[in-house]
Amino acid sequence: MQIPWNQIPADTLGNLLEEFVTRDGTDYGAEEVPLTTRVAQVRRQLERGEAVIWFDDATESVSVFSRRELIERGLLD
């Protein structure tokens, strides 16, 4: 289920995005990108509608996905 990013309290959203960009397997290339920059990049993707915050009922977890990925999975129109 999609969760509107702008309905999440600012502190909670910040924590969610920080956790997302620091997960294992998140690679930003050869140069180190500051945490604040990575969080801001994902936040802009949310604002533009390119990324979506998604709650998975099966795992009871929240994550960030690209809108395209969720459409390809048949979870969004």
PyMOL Python script that loads the backbone (N, CA, C, O; Angstrom):
from pymol import cmd

cmd.read_pdbstr("""\
ATOM      1  N   MET A   1       0.835  -1.153   0.000  1.00  0.00           N
ATOM      2  CA  MET A   1       0.000   0.000   0.000  1.00  0.00           C
ATOM      3  C   MET A   1       0.897   1.239   0.000  1.00  0.00           C
ATOM      4  O   MET A   1       1.866   1.323   0.755  1.00  0.00           O
ATOM      5  N   GLN A   2       0.554   2.194  -0.859  1.00  0.00           N
ATOM      6  CA  GLN A   2       1.325   3.424  -0.954  1.00  0.00           C
ATOM      7  C   GLN A   2       1.002   4.333   0.228  1.00  0.00           C
ATOM      8  O   GLN A   2      -0.159   4.485   0.609  1.00  0.00           O
ATOM      9  N   ILE A   3       2.034   4.930   0.798  1.00  0.00           N
ATOM     10  CA  ILE A   3       1.869   5.871   1.890  1.00  0.00           C
ATOM     11  C   ILE A   3       2.301   7.240   1.380  1.00  0.00           C
ATOM     12  O   ILE A   3       3.450   7.404   0.967  1.00  0.00           O
ATOM     13  N   PRO A   4       1.415   8.219   1.398  1.00  0.00           N
ATOM     14  CA  PRO A   4       1.794   9.557   0.927  1.00  0.00           C
ATOM     15  C   PRO A   4       2.926  10.133   1.784  1.00  0.00           C
ATOM     16  O   PRO A   4       2.784  10.283   2.998  1.00  0.00           O
ATOM     17  N   TRP A   5       4.030  10.447   1.147  1.00  0.00           N
ATOM     18  CA  TRP A   5       5.204  10.930   1.886  1.00  0.00           C
ATOM     19  C   TRP A   5       4.900  12.212   2.656  1.00  0.00           C
ATOM     20  O   TRP A   5       5.462  12.439   3.727  1.00  0.00           O
ATOM     21  N   ASN A   6       4.015  13.051   2.116  1.00  0.00           N
ATOM     22  CA  ASN A   6       3.748  14.334   2.757  1.00  0.00           C
ATOM     23  C   ASN A   6       2.780  14.220   3.933  1.00  0.00           C
ATOM     24  O   ASN A   6       2.446  15.227   4.558  1.00  0.00           O
ATOM     25  N   GLN A   7       2.331  13.010   4.239  1.00  0.00           N
ATOM     26  CA  GLN A   7       1.484  12.790   5.405  1.00  0.00           C
ATOM     27  C   GLN A   7       2.253  12.130   6.549  1.00  0.00           C
ATOM     28  O   GLN A   7       1.682  11.816   7.593  1.00  0.00           O
ATOM     29  N   ILE A   8       3.547  11.926   6.339  1.00  0.00           N
ATOM     30  CA  ILE A   8       4.402  11.337   7.367  1.00  0.00           C
ATOM     31  C   ILE A   8       5.071  12.478   8.134  1.00  0.00           C
ATOM     32  O   ILE A   8       5.600  13.399   7.512  1.00  0.00           O
ATOM     33  N   PRO A   9       5.061  12.439   9.475  1.00  0.00           N
ATOM     34  CA  PRO A   9       5.731  13.492  10.247  1.00  0.00           C
ATOM     35  C   PRO A   9       7.188  13.672   9.785  1.00  0.00           C
ATOM     36  O   PRO A   9       7.868  12.700   9.457  1.00  0.00           O
ATOM     37  N   ALA A  10       7.645  14.909   9.766  1.00  0.00           N
ATOM     38  CA  ALA A  10       8.968  15.251   9.226  1.00  0.00           C
ATOM     39  C   ALA A  10      10.097  14.419   9.835  1.00  0.00           C
ATOM     40  O   ALA A  10      10.966  13.935   9.108  1.00  0.00           O
ATOM     41  N   ASP A  11      10.095  14.247  11.153  1.00  0.00           N
ATOM     42  CA  ASP A  11      11.155  13.466  11.806  1.00  0.00           C
ATOM     43  C   ASP A  11      11.115  12.009  11.366  1.00  0.00           C
ATOM     44  O   ASP A  11      12.153  11.400  11.108  1.00  0.00           O
ATOM     45  N   THR A  12       9.919  11.462  11.284  1.00  0.00           N
ATOM     46  CA  THR A  12       9.758  10.063  10.871  1.00  0.00           C
ATOM     47  C   THR A  12      10.207   9.885   9.431  1.00  0.00           C
ATOM     48  O   THR A  12      10.906   8.924   9.111  1.00  0.00           O
ATOM     49  N   LEU A  13       9.811  10.807   8.559  1.00  0.00           N
ATOM     50  CA  LEU A  13      10.228  10.734   7.161  1.00  0.00           C
ATOM     51  C   LEU A  13      11.737  10.829   7.052  1.00  0.00           C
ATOM     52  O   LEU A  13      12.351  10.066   6.306  1.00  0.00           O
ATOM     53  N   GLY A  14      12.341  11.744   7.776  1.00  0.00           N
ATOM     54  CA  GLY A  14      13.801  11.870   7.757  1.00  0.00           C
ATOM     55  C   GLY A  14      14.486  10.591   8.190  1.00  0.00           C
ATOM     56  O   GLY A  14      15.460  10.166   7.569  1.00  0.00           O
ATOM     57  N   ASN A  15      13.985   9.968   9.257  1.00  0.00           N
ATOM     58  CA  ASN A  15      14.564   8.708   9.734  1.00  0.00           C
ATOM     59  C   ASN A  15      14.392   7.593   8.710  1.00  0.00           C
ATOM     60  O   ASN A  15      15.308   6.803   8.485  1.00  0.00           O
ATOM     61  N   LEU A  16      13.219   7.532   8.094  1.00  0.00           N
ATOM     62  CA  LEU A  16      12.954   6.514   7.079  1.00  0.00           C
ATOM     63  C   LEU A  16      13.908   6.667   5.896  1.00  0.00           C
ATOM     64  O   LEU A  16      14.492   5.688   5.429  1.00  0.00           O
ATOM     65  N   LEU A  17      14.061   7.898   5.417  1.00  0.00           N
ATOM     66  CA  LEU A  17      14.942   8.122   4.265  1.00  0.00           C
ATOM     67  C   LEU A  17      16.395   7.855   4.619  1.00  0.00           C
ATOM     68  O   LEU A  17      17.140   7.305   3.808  1.00  0.00           O
ATOM     69  N   GLU A  18      16.801   8.238   5.816  1.00  0.00           N
ATOM     70  CA  GLU A  18      18.183   7.976   6.244  1.00  0.00           C
ATOM     71  C   GLU A  18      18.444   6.474   6.321  1.00  0.00           C
ATOM     72  O   GLU A  18      19.487   5.996   5.873  1.00  0.00           O
ATOM     73  N   GLU A  19      17.501   5.741   6.884  1.00  0.00           N
ATOM     74  CA  GLU A  19      17.660   4.281   6.959  1.00  0.00           C
ATOM     75  C   GLU A  19      17.713   3.678   5.555  1.00  0.00           C
ATOM     76  O   GLU A  19      18.501   2.768   5.298  1.00  0.00           O
ATOM     77  N   PHE A  20      16.889   4.175   4.665  1.00  0.00           N
ATOM     78  CA  PHE A  20      16.848   3.658   3.300  1.00  0.00           C
ATOM     79  C   PHE A  20      18.172   3.877   2.578  1.00  0.00           C
ATOM     80  O   PHE A  20      18.690   2.952   1.952  1.00  0.00           O
ATOM     81  N   VAL A  21      18.723   5.073   2.654  1.00  0.00           N
ATOM     82  CA  VAL A  21      19.948   5.356   1.890  1.00  0.00           C
ATOM     83  C   VAL A  21      21.200   4.745   2.499  1.00  0.00           C
ATOM     84  O   VAL A  21      22.253   4.741   1.861  1.00  0.00           O
ATOM     85  N   THR A  22      21.106   4.224   3.728  1.00  0.00           N
ATOM     86  CA  THR A  22      22.276   3.606   4.360  1.00  0.00           C
ATOM     87  C   THR A  22      22.194   2.083   4.392  1.00  0.00           C
ATOM     88  O   THR A  22      23.061   1.431   4.973  1.00  0.00           O
ATOM     89  N   ARG A  23      21.169   1.512   3.779  1.00  0.00           N
ATOM     90  CA  ARG A  23      21.038   0.049   3.746  1.00  0.00           C
ATOM     91  C   ARG A  23      22.189  -0.590   2.993  1.00  0.00           C
ATOM     92  O   ARG A  23      22.780   0.010   2.096  1.00  0.00           O
ATOM     93  N   ASP A  24      22.493  -1.825   3.380  1.00  0.00           N
ATOM     94  CA  ASP A  24      23.479  -2.608   2.627  1.00  0.00           C
ATOM     95  C   ASP A  24      22.994  -2.751   1.197  1.00  0.00           C
ATOM     96  O   ASP A  24      21.805  -2.948   0.947  1.00  0.00           O
ATOM     97  N   GLY A  25      23.923  -2.649   0.265  1.00  0.00           N
ATOM     98  CA  GLY A  25      23.571  -2.800  -1.138  1.00  0.00           C
ATOM     99  C   GLY A  25      23.242  -1.486  -1.811  1.00  0.00           C
ATOM    100  O   GLY A  25      23.032  -1.449  -3.023  1.00  0.00           O
ATOM    101  N   THR A  26      23.191  -0.393  -1.037  1.00  0.00           N
ATOM    102  CA  THR A  26      22.947   0.914  -1.637  1.00  0.00           C
ATOM    103  C   THR A  26      24.290   1.469  -2.072  1.00  0.00           C
ATOM    104  O   THR A  26      25.149   1.750  -1.236  1.00  0.00           O
ATOM    105  N   ASP A  27      24.476   1.629  -3.370  1.00  0.00           N
ATOM    106  CA  ASP A  27      25.761   2.058  -3.916  1.00  0.00           C
ATOM    107  C   ASP A  27      25.579   3.359  -4.680  1.00  0.00           C
ATOM    108  O   ASP A  27      24.706   3.473  -5.540  1.00  0.00           O
ATOM    109  N   TYR A  28      26.402   4.321  -4.360  1.00  0.00           N
ATOM    110  CA  TYR A  28      26.314   5.623  -5.012  1.00  0.00           C
ATOM    111  C   TYR A  28      27.522   5.894  -5.900  1.00  0.00           C
ATOM    112  O   TYR A  28      27.786   7.047  -6.240  1.00  0.00           O
ATOM    113  N   GLY A  29      28.258   4.856  -6.280  1.00  0.00           N
ATOM    114  CA  GLY A  29      29.371   5.032  -7.204  1.00  0.00           C
ATOM    115  C   GLY A  29      30.707   5.131  -6.502  1.00  0.00           C
ATOM    116  O   GLY A  29      30.824   4.838  -5.313  1.00  0.00           O
ATOM    117  N   ALA A  30      31.728   5.553  -7.260  1.00  0.00           N
ATOM    118  CA  ALA A  30      33.096   5.581  -6.779  1.00  0.00           C
ATOM    119  C   ALA A  30      33.330   6.666  -5.724  1.00  0.00           C
ATOM    120  O   ALA A  30      34.154   6.491  -4.825  1.00  0.00           O
ATOM    121  N   GLU A  31      32.609   7.782  -5.832  1.00  0.00           N
ATOM    122  CA  GLU A  31      32.801   8.876  -4.886  1.00  0.00           C
ATOM    123  C   GLU A  31      31.797   8.771  -3.738  1.00  0.00           C
ATOM    124  O   GLU A  31      30.632   8.422  -3.928  1.00  0.00           O
ATOM    125  N   GLU A  32      32.288   9.083  -2.555  1.00  0.00           N
ATOM    126  CA  GLU A  32      31.414   9.079  -1.379  1.00  0.00           C
ATOM    127  C   GLU A  32      30.474  10.280  -1.454  1.00  0.00           C
ATOM    128  O   GLU A  32      30.913  11.413  -1.654  1.00  0.00           O
ATOM    129  N   VAL A  33      29.192  10.023  -1.294  1.00  0.00           N
ATOM    130  CA  VAL A  33      28.179  11.078  -1.313  1.00  0.00           C
ATOM    131  C   VAL A  33      27.710  11.271   0.130  1.00  0.00           C
ATOM    132  O   VAL A  33      27.338  10.304   0.794  1.00  0.00           O
ATOM    133  N   PRO A  34      27.725  12.524   0.619  1.00  0.00           N
ATOM    134  CA  PRO A  34      27.305  12.758   2.004  1.00  0.00           C
ATOM    135  C   PRO A  34      25.874  12.279   2.260  1.00  0.00           C
ATOM    136  O   PRO A  34      25.017  12.328   1.377  1.00  0.00           O
ATOM    137  N   LEU A  35      25.641  11.820   3.481  1.00  0.00           N
ATOM    138  CA  LEU A  35      24.329  11.305   3.866  1.00  0.00           C
ATOM    139  C   LEU A  35      23.234  12.338   3.603  1.00  0.00           C
ATOM    140  O   LEU A  35      22.181  11.991   3.069  1.00  0.00           O
ATOM    141  N   THR A  36      23.459  13.576   3.962  1.00  0.00           N
ATOM    142  CA  THR A  36      22.435  14.605   3.766  1.00  0.00           C
ATOM    143  C   THR A  36      22.092  14.775   2.292  1.00  0.00           C
ATOM    144  O   THR A  36      20.940  15.042   1.950  1.00  0.00           O
ATOM    145  N   THR A  37      23.076  14.624   1.424  1.00  0.00           N
ATOM    146  CA  THR A  37      22.838  14.736  -0.018  1.00  0.00           C
ATOM    147  C   THR A  37      22.005  13.568  -0.505  1.00  0.00           C
ATOM    148  O   THR A  37      21.077  13.752  -1.293  1.00  0.00           O
ATOM    149  N   ARG A  38      22.327  12.366  -0.044  1.00  0.00           N
ATOM    150  CA  ARG A  38      21.576  11.175  -0.464  1.00  0.00           C
ATOM    151  C   ARG A  38      20.123  11.262  -0.009  1.00  0.00           C
ATOM    152  O   ARG A  38      19.213  10.935  -0.771  1.00  0.00           O
ATOM    153  N   VAL A  39      19.902  11.700   1.231  1.00  0.00           N
ATOM    154  CA  VAL A  39      18.540  11.851   1.743  1.00  0.00           C
ATOM    155  C   VAL A  39      17.790  12.894   0.918  1.00  0.00           C
ATOM    156  O   VAL A  39      16.632  12.683   0.559  1.00  0.00           O
ATOM    157  N   ALA A  40      18.438  14.013   0.617  1.00  0.00           N
ATOM    158  CA  ALA A  40      17.801  15.075  -0.164  1.00  0.00           C
ATOM    159  C   ALA A  40      17.451  14.589  -1.568  1.00  0.00           C
ATOM    160  O   ALA A  40      16.409  14.960  -2.107  1.00  0.00           O
ATOM    161  N   GLN A  41      18.308  13.767  -2.164  1.00  0.00           N
ATOM    162  CA  GLN A  41      18.030  13.232  -3.499  1.00  0.00           C
ATOM    163  C   GLN A  41      16.770  12.375  -3.495  1.00  0.00           C
ATOM    164  O   GLN A  41      15.930  12.504  -4.386  1.00  0.00           O
ATOM    165  N   VAL A  42      16.632  11.507  -2.507  1.00  0.00           N
ATOM    166  CA  VAL A  42      15.456  10.641  -2.435  1.00  0.00           C
ATOM    167  C   VAL A  42      14.214  11.472  -2.123  1.00  0.00           C
ATOM    168  O   VAL A  42      13.136  11.206  -2.656  1.00  0.00           O
ATOM    169  N   ARG A  43      14.361  12.462  -1.276  1.00  0.00           N
ATOM    170  CA  ARG A  43      13.227  13.337  -0.950  1.00  0.00           C
ATOM    171  C   ARG A  43      12.726  14.040  -2.218  1.00  0.00           C
ATOM    172  O   ARG A  43      11.518  14.136  -2.435  1.00  0.00           O
ATOM    173  N   ARG A  44      13.639  14.525  -3.046  1.00  0.00           N
ATOM    174  CA  ARG A  44      13.235  15.172  -4.306  1.00  0.00           C
ATOM    175  C   ARG A  44      12.532  14.183  -5.235  1.00  0.00           C
ATOM    176  O   ARG A  44      11.587  14.553  -5.933  1.00  0.00           O
ATOM    177  N   GLN A  45      12.988  12.925  -5.247  1.00  0.00           N
ATOM    178  CA  GLN A  45      12.322  11.906  -6.052  1.00  0.00           C
ATOM    179  C   GLN A  45      10.895  11.678  -5.557  1.00  0.00           C
ATOM    180  O   GLN A  45       9.983  11.483  -6.361  1.00  0.00           O
ATOM    181  N   LEU A  46      10.699  11.701  -4.248  1.00  0.00           N
ATOM    182  CA  LEU A  46       9.353  11.575  -3.681  1.00  0.00           C
ATOM    183  C   LEU A  46       8.496  12.775  -4.095  1.00  0.00           C
ATOM    184  O   LEU A  46       7.348  12.610  -4.507  1.00  0.00           O
ATOM    185  N   GLU A  47       9.054  13.965  -3.986  1.00  0.00           N
ATOM    186  CA  GLU A  47       8.316  15.181  -4.327  1.00  0.00           C
ATOM    187  C   GLU A  47       7.900  15.201  -5.801  1.00  0.00           C
ATOM    188  O   GLU A  47       6.819  15.685  -6.139  1.00  0.00           O
ATOM    189  N   ARG A  48       8.763  14.674  -6.674  1.00  0.00           N
ATOM    190  CA  ARG A  48       8.461  14.636  -8.112  1.00  0.00           C
ATOM    191  C   ARG A  48       7.581  13.454  -8.499  1.00  0.00           C
ATOM    192  O   ARG A  48       7.133  13.365  -9.642  1.00  0.00           O
ATOM    193  N   GLY A  49       7.329  12.553  -7.568  1.00  0.00           N
ATOM    194  CA  GLY A  49       6.509  11.382  -7.861  1.00  0.00           C
ATOM    195  C   GLY A  49       7.273  10.253  -8.522  1.00  0.00           C
ATOM    196  O   GLY A  49       6.666   9.303  -9.017  1.00  0.00           O
ATOM    197  N   GLU A  50       8.590  10.340  -8.540  1.00  0.00           N
ATOM    198  CA  GLU A  50       9.425   9.293  -9.136  1.00  0.00           C
ATOM    199  C   GLU A  50       9.641   8.136  -8.171  1.00  0.00           C
ATOM    200  O   GLU A  50       9.894   7.007  -8.591  1.00  0.00           O
ATOM    201  N   ALA A  51       9.542   8.421  -6.883  1.00  0.00           N
ATOM    202  CA  ALA A  51       9.705   7.405  -5.840  1.00  0.00           C
ATOM    203  C   ALA A  51       8.439   7.377  -4.993  1.00  0.00           C
ATOM    204  O   ALA A  51       7.689   8.351  -4.929  1.00  0.00           O
ATOM    205  N   VAL A  52       8.222   6.239  -4.346  1.00  0.00           N
ATOM    206  CA  VAL A  52       7.009   6.007  -3.561  1.00  0.00           C
ATOM    207  C   VAL A  52       7.394   5.317  -2.257  1.00  0.00           C
ATOM    208  O   VAL A  52       8.256   4.438  -2.240  1.00  0.00           O
ATOM    209  N   ILE A  53       6.752   5.721  -1.175  1.00  0.00           N
ATOM    210  CA  ILE A  53       6.907   5.003   0.091  1.00  0.00           C
ATOM    211  C   ILE A  53       5.825   3.931   0.109  1.00  0.00           C
ATOM    212  O   ILE A  53       4.646   4.205  -0.112  1.00  0.00           O
ATOM    213  N   TRP A  54       6.259   2.707   0.378  1.00  0.00           N
ATOM    214  CA  TRP A  54       5.377   1.548   0.245  1.00  0.00           C
ATOM    215  C   TRP A  54       5.395   0.720   1.517  1.00  0.00           C
ATOM    216  O   TRP A  54       6.462   0.393   2.037  1.00  0.00           O
ATOM    217  N   PHE A  55       4.199   0.377   2.024  1.00  0.00           N
ATOM    218  CA  PHE A  55       4.067  -0.531   3.154  1.00  0.00           C
ATOM    219  C   PHE A  55       3.705  -1.903   2.618  1.00  0.00           C
ATOM    220  O   PHE A  55       2.737  -2.056   1.872  1.00  0.00           O
ATOM    221  N   ASP A  56       4.492  -2.903   3.004  1.00  0.00           N
ATOM    222  CA  ASP A  56       4.259  -4.280   2.582  1.00  0.00           C
ATOM    223  C   ASP A  56       3.541  -5.016   3.707  1.00  0.00           C
ATOM    224  O   ASP A  56       4.109  -5.233   4.777  1.00  0.00           O
ATOM    225  N   ASP A  57       2.284  -5.401   3.457  1.00  0.00           N
ATOM    226  CA  ASP A  57       1.487  -6.100   4.475  1.00  0.00           C
ATOM    227  C   ASP A  57       2.123  -7.420   4.890  1.00  0.00           C
ATOM    228  O   ASP A  57       2.090  -7.786   6.065  1.00  0.00           O
ATOM    229  N   ALA A  58       2.698  -8.131   3.934  1.00  0.00           N
ATOM    230  CA  ALA A  58       3.238  -9.465   4.219  1.00  0.00           C
ATOM    231  C   ALA A  58       4.416  -9.403   5.191  1.00  0.00           C
ATOM    232  O   ALA A  58       4.524 -10.229   6.097  1.00  0.00           O
ATOM    233  N   THR A  59       5.295  -8.422   4.998  1.00  0.00           N
ATOM    234  CA  THR A  59       6.485  -8.322   5.847  1.00  0.00           C
ATOM    235  C   THR A  59       6.326  -7.260   6.937  1.00  0.00           C
ATOM    236  O   THR A  59       7.184  -7.119   7.809  1.00  0.00           O
ATOM    237  N   GLU A  60       5.215  -6.515   6.877  1.00  0.00           N
ATOM    238  CA  GLU A  60       4.966  -5.416   7.804  1.00  0.00           C
ATOM    239  C   GLU A  60       6.153  -4.455   7.854  1.00  0.00           C
ATOM    240  O   GLU A  60       6.597  -4.039   8.924  1.00  0.00           O
ATOM    241  N   SER A  61       6.653  -4.117   6.667  1.00  0.00           N
ATOM    242  CA  SER A  61       7.794  -3.211   6.570  1.00  0.00           C
ATOM    243  C   SER A  61       7.484  -2.074   5.606  1.00  0.00           C
ATOM    244  O   SER A  61       6.602  -2.174   4.753  1.00  0.00           O
ATOM    245  N   VAL A  62       8.230  -1.002   5.766  1.00  0.00           N
ATOM    246  CA  VAL A  62       8.080   0.179   4.926  1.00  0.00           C
ATOM    247  C   VAL A  62       9.378   0.384   4.173  1.00  0.00           C
ATOM    248  O   VAL A  62      10.463   0.232   4.736  1.00  0.00           O
ATOM    249  N   SER A  63       9.267   0.731   2.892  1.00  0.00           N
ATOM    250  CA  SER A  63      10.454   0.985   2.093  1.00  0.00           C
ATOM    251  C   SER A  63      10.147   2.028   1.038  1.00  0.00           C
ATOM    252  O   SER A  63       9.008   2.468   0.882  1.00  0.00           O
ATOM    253  N   VAL A  64      11.181   2.411   0.323  1.00  0.00           N
ATOM    254  CA  VAL A  64      11.060   3.357  -0.776  1.00  0.00           C
ATOM    255  C   VAL A  64      11.347   2.608  -2.067  1.00  0.00           C
ATOM    256  O   VAL A  64      12.335   1.880  -2.169  1.00  0.00           O
ATOM    257  N   PHE A  65      10.479   2.791  -3.047  1.00  0.00           N
ATOM    258  CA  PHE A  65      10.642   2.150  -4.344  1.00  0.00           C
ATOM    259  C   PHE A  65      10.488   3.198  -5.435  1.00  0.00           C
ATOM    260  O   PHE A  65       9.862   4.239  -5.234  1.00  0.00           O
ATOM    261  N   SER A  66      11.062   2.909  -6.578  1.00  0.00           N
ATOM    262  CA  SER A  66      10.777   3.775  -7.723  1.00  0.00           C
ATOM    263  C   SER A  66       9.351   3.475  -8.170  1.00  0.00           C
ATOM    264  O   SER A  66       8.894   2.334  -8.106  1.00  0.00           O
ATOM    265  N   ARG A  67       8.669   4.498  -8.615  1.00  0.00           N
ATOM    266  CA  ARG A  67       7.295   4.320  -9.114  1.00  0.00           C
ATOM    267  C   ARG A  67       7.305   3.293 -10.249  1.00  0.00           C
ATOM    268  O   ARG A  67       6.416   2.446 -10.334  1.00  0.00           O
ATOM    269  N   ARG A  68       8.305   3.373 -11.109  1.00  0.00           N
ATOM    270  CA  ARG A  68       8.409   2.453 -12.249  1.00  0.00           C
ATOM    271  C   ARG A  68       8.458   1.008 -11.790  1.00  0.00           C
ATOM    272  O   ARG A  68       7.798   0.145 -12.369  1.00  0.00           O
ATOM    273  N   GLU A  69       9.247   0.738 -10.742  1.00  0.00           N
ATOM    274  CA  GLU A  69       9.353  -0.640 -10.251  1.00  0.00           C
ATOM    275  C   GLU A  69       8.013  -1.163  -9.761  1.00  0.00           C
ATOM    276  O   GLU A  69       7.660  -2.310 -10.036  1.00  0.00           O
ATOM    277  N   LEU A  70       7.266  -0.343  -9.042  1.00  0.00           N
ATOM    278  CA  LEU A  70       5.967  -0.781  -8.541  1.00  0.00           C
ATOM    279  C   LEU A  70       4.955  -0.972  -9.673  1.00  0.00           C
ATOM    280  O   LEU A  70       4.107  -1.862  -9.606  1.00  0.00           O
ATOM    281  N   ILE A  71       5.045  -0.148 -10.695  1.00  0.00           N
ATOM    282  CA  ILE A  71       4.171  -0.320 -11.869  1.00  0.00           C
ATOM    283  C   ILE A  71       4.513  -1.629 -12.575  1.00  0.00           C
ATOM    284  O   ILE A  71       3.614  -2.377 -12.962  1.00  0.00           O
ATOM    285  N   GLU A  72       5.803  -1.910 -12.746  1.00  0.00           N
ATOM    286  CA  GLU A  72       6.226  -3.154 -13.400  1.00  0.00           C
ATOM    287  C   GLU A  72       5.780  -4.380 -12.619  1.00  0.00           C
ATOM    288  O   GLU A  72       5.494  -5.421 -13.212  1.00  0.00           O
ATOM    289  N   ARG A  73       5.718  -4.271 -11.297  1.00  0.00           N
ATOM    290  CA  ARG A  73       5.266  -5.370 -10.445  1.00  0.00           C
ATOM    291  C   ARG A  73       3.730  -5.488 -10.433  1.00  0.00           C
ATOM    292  O   ARG A  73       3.175  -6.440  -9.883  1.00  0.00           O
ATOM    293  N   GLY A  74       3.069  -4.520 -11.038  1.00  0.00           N
ATOM    294  CA  GLY A  74       1.605  -4.522 -11.072  1.00  0.00           C
ATOM    295  C   GLY A  74       0.981  -4.024  -9.780  1.00  0.00           C
ATOM    296  O   GLY A  74      -0.194  -4.285  -9.524  1.00  0.00           O
ATOM    297  N   LEU A  75       1.752  -3.306  -8.956  1.00  0.00           N
ATOM    298  CA  LEU A  75       1.235  -2.825  -7.679  1.00  0.00           C
ATOM    299  C   LEU A  75       0.664  -1.416  -7.787  1.00  0.00           C
ATOM    300  O   LEU A  75      -0.128  -1.005  -6.938  1.00  0.00           O
ATOM    301  N   LEU A  76       1.050  -0.677  -8.810  1.00  0.00           N
ATOM    302  CA  LEU A  76       0.526   0.667  -9.076  1.00  0.00           C
ATOM    303  C   LEU A  76       0.087   0.763 -10.517  1.00  0.00           C
ATOM    304  O   LEU A  76       0.550   0.018 -11.381  1.00  0.00           O
ATOM    305  N   ASP A  77      -0.813   1.691 -10.762  1.00  0.00           N
ATOM    306  CA  ASP A  77      -1.250   1.957 -12.144  1.00  0.00           C
ATOM    307  C   ASP A  77      -0.364   3.011 -12.772  1.00  0.00           C
ATOM    308  O   ASP A  77      -0.565   3.376 -13.931  1.00  0.00           O
TER     309      ASP A  77
END
""", "prot")
cmd.dss("prot")
cmd.show_as("cartoon", "prot")
cmd.util.cbc("prot")
cmd.orient("prot")
